[in-house]
Amino acid sequence: MPKKIKKAKKIKKNKKFNVISFKPEKIDYSKVRHETSVDQSDRQVPYNLRQSGPTKVELLISTRVRKSPYWHLSMQAGCWRATVYNRIYHPRGYVRPEKGGAMVEYQAIKKHVTMWNVAVERQIRVKGPDAEKFTDYVITRDATKISTMRGRYVVLCNYKGGVLNDPVLMRVADDEFWFSLSDSDIGLYLQGVNADKRFNVEIDEIDACPVQIQGPKSKALMTDLIGDQVDLDKMPFYGLAEAKVGGRSCVISQSGFSGEAGYEIYLRNATLYAEDMWNAVLKAGKKHKLMVIAPAHHRRIQAGILSWGQDMDHEHNPFQCNLGYQVSLSGKGEWNKQADYVGKEALEKMKKQIINGEKPYKLQLVGMELGGKPIEDYANDFYLISNSNGGKPVGYITSPWYHPEKGTNIAMGYVPYEGNLNNNGFPIGNFGKKYKVYLPKKYSNKPVEATVVPIPFTESFHSNTREVKK
């Protein structure tokens, strides 16, 4: 008999919401045009800058896209919309707009604790005598400095220096690494890199699926969940541990995609045991007001955490998307990785050009504070940016959202690179510079003023390397 699925505890919602983000807007598709004034001449495939709006379509559910082991559990928890990520259905909303939408979920992660179904983060295992050597070759930072049972945020680049993926890398054994992927086919890429078997490793996707436990009460929940199996007080940021959850084998990490305190639970043999782990978390979370929510993009934008495919892709290099600190990273404040790696020649050349005042690319990712009514849901398009005096667009917004604590909209986006560097010699925006942003009419009937500001907008619970020394 299938096991009974328990419902997640819901936060009470008595307030009536005026959800601007879901107000329909009529689009004349015959007048939609791609903007060519934004200089994307260094790309083979430009970002599509047509402003076509939400586009009324329905997500087709079929066997062409994988349902994760937690998919039915997300349905039971109230998931009402989804997207596709790594060719797996990805829950992206639980609270409906008329009940407050994503901002109710935001309050849950800020005040209590949340669980996210992120099984879309496929786990690619590299295992064998050459696991460290192979991993060191495909990432830009020094894999030899990653201890067993520790994780790190890493980037993989192509030979041109383009960012292929920015996964969390976990070293679960001396001879075994797991790549917890963002949204691109790195599993196939890694197998291709080793097609001639020059590295003595096996590279496979494994049936280990994560959930994220994020929010200020995450440690209290995890303590109740795993008891004395792991001393969480001694667990470092990106530390790993073995534990059983719901009687099933898991790897626990202190990490997450939110900037809040949090953990990730990677369930082994997830196809077999999904319900056991999930229901154990729900049970432990009751007294902590646990809420199942979508990945907290509102909070990750505040933290300056990037979303691959949205904020950058394989035609962006790390320097132009706030990831320059990952190039040849060998330790905190040290950038002298000696071993060769894919993209090293191109990236180190770019670094020298940047230091010498050259501009090896056109656009730079920057942070912005901007006007308009609160943006409380995902952007349907890359909203256009022009200079402060108007005129033709020169850039575009990638990730906007309303920041309740600041009382203003914030965003990350691309504008022409002006050569500004931080104290470590990495590119940043021209802080204080003004632009105009063209939002949909539901947010503003006229262009709104935007000001370039530092990223992150809100400091993370655990400071990222790029935040520690600016």
N, C-alpha and C positions, 0 to 999 in steps of 0.2 A: 504493500500500500504506500502511495506517496505520502511524504511527511507534511503535516499541516504547516502552512506558512503563516508566521505571525505578522501582524500589521505593525508598522513603525508608529511610535508615539508622535502625535501631531501637536504643534503649537497652536494654542487658541488664537483665533483671528476674529475679533469683533469689529475692527475698524473697517469703514467703507473706503475703498480705494478708487482713485481716479487715475487709471493706468494709461498714461500718455503713450507709452511705447507701443501699445497694441491698437491704437486708433488707426483705422484703415486710411490709406492715402491713395487717391487715384493717380495712376501713372499712364501717360500717353506713350506707349511703347514705340510708336512710330517716330518719336522725337528723342529717344534715348540714344546717346552717342558716347563713344569712348573719347576721353580727353587726351590729346597728344601733346599738350603744352608741358606736362610733367615730364622731366627728362629721365626717361628710362632707357636711354641709348646703350647702357652697359648691360642690358638684359637681352637674352634671346627671346623670352616670352614675357611680355610686360604684364604687370598686374592689370586686370580688367577694371577700368575706372568708370564704366557705365553705371548710372544711378537708376537701377531698375526696381528698387524697392523690395518688399517682402515676397512678391511673386507667388500667387496662390496655387500651391501644388500640395499634393499629399505624399508622404513618404511611403513608398512601396515596400512592404515586408515580404521578402521572398527568400528562397534558399541560396540565392546568389551571394548574400551577405550573411555572415555568421551571427547567430544569437549566442551571446556569452552564457556561461553557466549561471550568471546572476540575472539574466534578462527577465525571466518570469518573476523573480523576486522584486525587481524594480517595478514591474507592472502592478504587483500586489501592493507596493508602497505608494502607488499613485502616479507613476510616471505618465505624462500626457504628451510629451514630445521627445523627439530623438533626432540624432544625426548619424552619420557614418564616419568611423574613425578606425584606421587600420583595417578596413573592410569588415568591421564588427559594428553592430548597432550600439549607439552610445546615448544613454539617457541624458537629456539636457533640460528637464523641467519637471517638477513635482507639484508645486503650488500653482494653480491656475491664475491667470491674470486678474479675474474678477475677485480673487481672494488675496491679492497682493503680489502674486508672481514671484519673481526672483528676489525681490527685496525682503520678502518674508524669510526666504532661505538665507539671505545675507544676515539678518538678525540672529538666526539660529547659530551660524558659525562664529559670530562676534560675541554672543552671550553664553552659549551652551556648548554643544558638541554635535557633530554631524558625521554621517557615513555616506560615502560616495561609491557607486559602482564604477570602477575604472578598469574593468577587465579588458578594455580595449588596449591597454598598455601591454601588448604582447611581450612575453618573456623569451628572449633569445639567449640560450645557454652556449657558452664557449667553454669546452672542457677538454683537458688533456695536458701533456707535459709542456706544450708550448703556449698554454693559455695566456700567461702573462705577456709573453713576447708578442703574440698576435694582437692582443688587446692594446698593448702599447703602440703598435703600428697603426691602428685604425682610429685612435683618439688623439686629440691635440695635447692633452695634459699627460703627465708622467704616471703611467699605470703602476710602475714599480714602487711608487710611494703610497699605494693604496693597500692597507693591511688587510689580512683575512678578517672577515666579519665586519667590514666597513664598506660604506657606499660613498659615491661621489656623483655630483652633477657633471656631465661631460658633454663634449660635442664631437661629432665625426664630420669631417670635411672631405670633399672630392679634391682632385689634384689641382683644381683652380682655386681652392680655398672656400668654395661654397659650402654652406652648412647643410649636411644631409639629414641630420637628426640631432636632437639634444636630450638623450635619455638620462635616467638615473642608472648608474653602473654599480652593481653590487658584487663584491668578492665574497662568495659564500664558502670558498675553500681555497687552499693554496693553488689548486689547479682548475678552479671553476669560477667563471664570471657570468652574471646575468645582466643583460641589457634590457632595461624596462623602458620600452620604446615610446617616443612621441609618434606623430602621425605620418610615418613614411616606411617604405619596405626595406628596412635595414637588415632584416633576417636574410632576405634574398641577396642583398648587397654583400653581406659578410661571407656568405657561401661562395659568391663570385670571386671575392678577393682571394679566397683560399682554394679556388678551383683546381690549381695544380698541386695541391696538398703539400706545399712547401713548409707549412706549419703543421705540427703534429697535434691537431685538435679536431674535435667533432663539434659541429655547429648546428643546432636544432632549436626549433620552438618547443617549449615544454608546457605541460598543462598546469601551470601555476598562474593564478589570477589574483590581482590585488583589489582590495578596497582601501579607501583612505578614511581615517578617523581624524577629523580636524576640528579644532576649536579649543577654547580655554579649559574646558572640562575633559579634554582628551586623555590626559594622564590619569585622572581619577577613574575614567571608564576603563582604560587599559589595565589599571591596577586591579580593578574588580574582575576583569575578564581573564587575566592570566595569573593572578595571584603572585606567589613567590617564585614562579618559573624564571622570571627575569627581574633583576634589580633595576627598575627604571630610573632610579636616582643616579645610577652610575652609567647610564646609557648615553653616549655622546650623540650630538647631532650627526646624522647619517650613520649611526651605529646600527649593527644588525644583531639579531638574536634568534635562536630556535625556540619555539614554543608551540604548545597545543592549544587550539581554540575550538571549542565544541568537540573536543576529543580528536581533532585532526591536526596533522603536521603542518606548521606554517613557519615562514620566515617573517620576523617583525623588523621594521626599520623605523627610526625616528626621522621622518621626512614628510614632504607633502607639497602640494601645488597651490598653497594658499597664503603663505606668509604668517599664518597663525601657528600656534603650537599644534603638533600633530604626529600621527604615526601612519604607517601603511602595513597592512596584513596581506602577505602573499600566501595564498592557500595552495598547497600541493594537491595534485589530483583533483582539481577544482570541479571537473565535470562530474565526478562521483560524489563529492562531499560538500557542494556549494551550500545546501540548506543547513547543514550542521554548523558551519562557521557563521553564516549570516544570522541565523536565529540566536546563536549564542551572543553575538554582538547586540542584537535587539534586546535580549533579556537583560544583559549587563547595563545597557544604556537607559533603561526605563527611569531610574531615579536621577539620572543626569540630564533628562529632557532631550535625549538623542532624537535627531530628526534625519531621515534619509533625504538628501538633496542632490542636485546636480553639481558637478565640479564648479567651484566658486570663482567664476571668472571675474566677478566684481572685486573680490579680494585679491586675486592674483594680479590684476591690473594695478591695484594699489601698491603691491609689492614689486612691481616691475618684472614679474615672471612672464616669459615669452611663450607664445603658443605657435608651434611650427605650422606653417601653411597659412597663418594669419599675420603674424608679426615678422616672420622671415621664412625663407625657403632655400632651396639649393643654389639660387642665384644671388643670395646675400652672403657676404663674408662676415666673420664674427665681429670685425671692427665696426661695421656700420650698423650693427643691431645690438650694441651694448654687451657683446660677449668677447671683446678683444682680450680681456684678462685671461681667457681660456687658452690663448695661443702660447704654446710651449710652457704652460704653467707647470712648475716643478715644486712649488710650495707657497705658503702665504707670503705674498710680496716678492716672489721669485719666479723669473721667467727664463729659465736656461735649460729646458729639456734637451738633452744631448742626442738621444736616439732619433733616428729618422721616423717619420710618420707621414701618412697620406696628406698632402697639402702643405707640408712644412716649407718647401721652397717658395711657393707662392705667398704664403702667409707671412713669412719672415721678410720677404721682399716688400710686401705691403706695409709692414710695421716700420721699416726703414724709410719708406716713402712718406709715411704720415709724420714721423719725427722730423723729417727734412722739410716739412711744410707742403708736400705735394698732396694731391687729392686723387687717390687711385680708384675712386668710385663716385657716383653722382649724389646719392641721397643718404641721409643719416637718420636713424631712429632717435626720436626725442620724446620727452614728456611734455604734456601741455595741460594747462587749466583753461577751460573755455566756458563761454556763456551758453544760454539756451535753457529751455525747460529740462528737468531731470531726465537723463538717458538711463532708463532702468531695465533695459533688456538688450539683447545682442544687436549689433549693427547688421543691417541687411546688405550694405554696400561699403566700399572704402570711401568715406566722405572726403570731399575735396578741400584742399587748403590753398589759399592764395596769399600773396603778400598783404601787408596791412592796409595798403591803399587800394586793394581790390585787384582787378585785372584777371588774367588767365591763371588757372591753377598751376601751382608749382610743386605740390605734394599731396599726400593723402593720409587719412586717419586709418589705423589698423584696428585698434582696440579702445573704444570709448566706454565710459560708464559714469554714473553719478556717484560722487563720494559724499555720503551723508555727513560724516564728521567735519569735512571741509565746507560743506554746503555749496559745492560747485561740481560741474562735470570735469572729469579728467580723461586723458587719452594718451596713448602712444601713437606715433605716426611718423611718416618720413617727410623731411624737407631737405632742400639743398644743403650739402655738407659745406661748412664754412671754415673748417680747419681748427676748431676749438678742441683743446685737450685737457684732461684732468691731470692731477699731480703725478699719476703713474704713466702719463703719456698716451692715454687711450682717448679716442674721440668722444666728444659729448656735444650737446646742443649749445647754442648761443643763448644762455639763460637771460630771460628778460625780453627777448625779441618778440615782437607782436606779429600775428598773422590774422587772417580771416578764415573761418571754417564754415562750409556750406552744409548745414544740417538739413534733414527732411523738414518739411513745413510743420509737422506735428511738434517739432522741438523749437523751431524759430522760422518766422516768415522772412527773415533777412539774415545775411551772414553775421555770425557771432565773432566777437573778439576772442583770440586765443593767445596765451603767453607761454613761451618755452620755460619749463621748470625742470629741476633735477628729478631723476628717477632713483630710488622709489619715491612714491607719494606718501607712503606710510612705511615706517621701518618694520622689518620682519621680526618675529619672535626670536628666530635665530638669524643673525646677520649673515648674508651671503658674502662671499669673498669680494665681490665687486663693491659691497657696501662698507667693508671694514676700513679700507684705505683709499680715499678719493683724491 
